[in-house]
Amino acid sequence: MVAGDSKSDISFAGTFASSAFAACFAEGMLGTVGTIAREEGLASLWKGIVPGLHRQCLFGGLRIGLYEPIKNLYVGDNFVGDVPLTTKILAGLTTGALAISVANPTDLVKVRLQAEGKLAAGVPRRYSGALNAYSTIVRQEGVRALWTGLGPNVARNAIINAAELASYDQVKQTILKIPGFTDNVLTHLLSGLGAGFVAVCVGSPVDVVKSRMMGDPSYKGTIDCFVKTLKNDAKKFVKSIESG
């Protein structure tokens, strides 16, 4: 995912391409495949796959490809030793925010296409595909509409990116100080597991708000969406307890 604290010999273009390819592969092949297939059918696995690949090429490539250059920029060319955790977090926040600012339109189209896939049979669809969705949104809502939900999306992806990359970097750095551990597959696996756990725990709340804002334009803003989501889910929780 990321190199350690030493500067990488791989160019930004190489890192971007590798990151984008890995992210696109994950977008198409991994995730909650079994659950979706059982509940919505096999065809549903591919809803939103095209804008999903668009997103991962841009976001996946930029967020990881820029991490090392940004981190080195923050510590300076003459820095020696272990990069502080705070600097890693700052670098992750920066690259996550920059990457999703570019990729937000792809995220919006992905969410809307997936929402359309849940409509009942016979209900007219607004979009015939990803490219049609981009053009329809621009034509009907304006170019700025492609950046709907940018606020929570930046918050969500900056936070998750910082949690994921910084924790991966930090866990790897800690593991390599343990006698017997080297920079091998096991070390990367353990680092990845730790990073994934931290990212899910930290990013889940903002992820919900981001998805709801993109799928439902009736929300007035991030705070409005957060408050309404909190109220509605709290009511559902209370009702489930009372009925159960």
N, C-alpha and C positions, 0 to 999 in steps of 0.2 A: 504493500500500500504506500508506505512512505519510507524513505531511507532513514537511517538513524540520525545522529547529530552531525555526522560527517557529511561534507558537501558531496553531492552526487556528480558522477561524470556523465550521466545521461542528460542530453539536451532537453529543453522545455518541450520542443516539438515531439521528441521521442516519448517523454513522459505523458504528454497530452494524448498522443495516439494510443499508447498502451492503456491508459486510464479510461479513455473513451470506449475502446474495444471491450475491456473488462466490464464496464458499466452497462454497455449495450447487451452483452451476453447475459448478465444478471437480470436485466429488464425483461428479456425474452424467455429465460429458462428457469429462473429461480423464484422464490417468494412463496405465497400461500397457494400453490398450484392445486394441491389435493382438495382443500376446502372449497375453492372457487369452482372447481370442476364438479364437485358433488352437488353444490347448492345451485349453480347457474348453468351447468352444462359445459362441455369441452370448448365450444365456440367462444364462450365468454372469456376464456384465457387470453384471447388475442384482441379483446376490445381495448382500444387506446394504445396498441403496440407501436404504431407508426409514430405518433407524437412522443411516446415513451422513449423510442430510440432517438428521436430528435433531441429530447431533453438530456438523455444520458451522454450523447456525443458532446453536447455543449457543457452541461453542468458537470458531468463525471470527469471530462477531460480537464476543464478549467480548475475545478476545486482541488484536484490532486496535483495536477501539473504545476499550479502556481504555489503550492504549499511550501516547497523547499526554497524557491527563489524569494518568496515573501518572508519566510522565517530568517533566511540569511540576510535579507535587507534590514530586518529589525535588529539583529544582533551585530551586524557590521562585518566587513571583510576580515578584520583582524581578530575576531573572536576565537578563543580557544577554550575547550572544555565542554561540559554538558549544557545544552541550551535550557534556560529556566522554563518550568512548566507554564508560567504566565505568558511567556513569549510564544510558546507553542499554541496556547489557547488563542492569543491575539492573532496569530498567523492563520489559524483555522477559521476564526470569525471573519477575518478579512477576505480570505479566498472563497469561503462559502457565500458571503454577501455579494461579492463581485460576480461569481459564477451564476448564481440564481437570478441576478439582475439582468443578465444576458439571456438566460434560459426561461424566464417566466412565461412568455407566450406559449412555449411548448408544454409547460406544466398546465396552463389554463386549458388548452385544447384537449390534453389527455384527460383531465378531470371531467370536462363537459361530455366528451365522447363516451366515457365510462358511465356517466350518469344517464345518457340517452339509452345505453344498452339495458338499463333496468326498467325502461318504460314498457307498459303493457302492449301486447300485440294490437296493431291497428292504430295506435297513437302516432301521429305524424312526427317524423324526425326533423330537426332543424338542419342537420349536417349530413352530407353523404360520405364524408371521409375527412381525414386530417387536413389536407390542403384546402378543401372546401370550407372547413371550419375556420381556418385562418382568414380566408378571404371574406367569408360571411360576417365574421365578427368585426373586421375592419370596415366593411361596407355598412353594416347596420348600427354598430356601436362606436366606430371610430378607432383609430390606431391606438389611442391611450387605453382602450378596453383590453388590449392584449396584456397589459400590465395590471389587470384587476387582481387584487389580493397580494400585490407586491410586498406590502408591509409585513403581514404575517408570514409570507413566503420567505422573505429575507431573514426574519427572526428565526423561523423554523430551521432553514437550511444553514444559516450561520452558526446557530447553536449546535445543531447536530454535527455539522462538519467539524467545529471546534472540539466537541466532545469525542467524536470518532478519531480524528487524526491526532489530536493532542494526547488522548488516552492511549492510542496505539503506540505512538512515539515514546510516551512515558513508561508504559508497561514493558515495551521492548528494552528500553534503556535499563530498567530495573532488573529484568530477567538476565540480561547479559552480565550483570555484576555478580550473579549467583555462580559459585564454582561449579563447573561441569557444563554450563550452558554456553552454546556458541550461536552465531548468527545462521541458524539453519531453519528447516521447515517447521520443526516443533516450536521454536521460538516465535516464528511468524504466526503460527496457528494460535498459540496461547495469547499473543498480542491482539490478534484479530478478534478472538472470542471476548476478551476484555473490552475492546473498543466497541464491539457491537452491543454488548450489554449496557454500557454507559450511554451510547447514542440513543438506544430505544427508551431508556428510562428518562433521559433528559428531554428528548424531542417529541414524545407522544402528545402532550397537551397542545403545543403549537401546531402540530401536524393536523389535529382534528379541526382546529380553527381555520387553518389555511384551506383545507379541502372543502369545508362548508362554505366559506366565502366565495371560492371559485365556482362551486356548484350552484350557489343560490345568490344572485346579485341583489337580493332584497336587503341584505345587511348593510347598515350605514357605514360600518368601519370595523376595524379589528376589535376594539373594545366592545362595540355593540354585539358582535358575533360571539365574543368570549362570554359576555354577561348572559345573553340569551341561551347559549349552549349550556352554561352552568345551571341556569334556572330550569330549563326544560329537562335536562338529565337528572337534576335533583328531584324534580317532581316525579319523573318516571321511576326513580329509585325508591322513593317513598311509597308510591303506589304498588310497586312490586313487593315491598315488605308487607304492606297492609293486606294485599290479596294472597300472599303466600303464607 
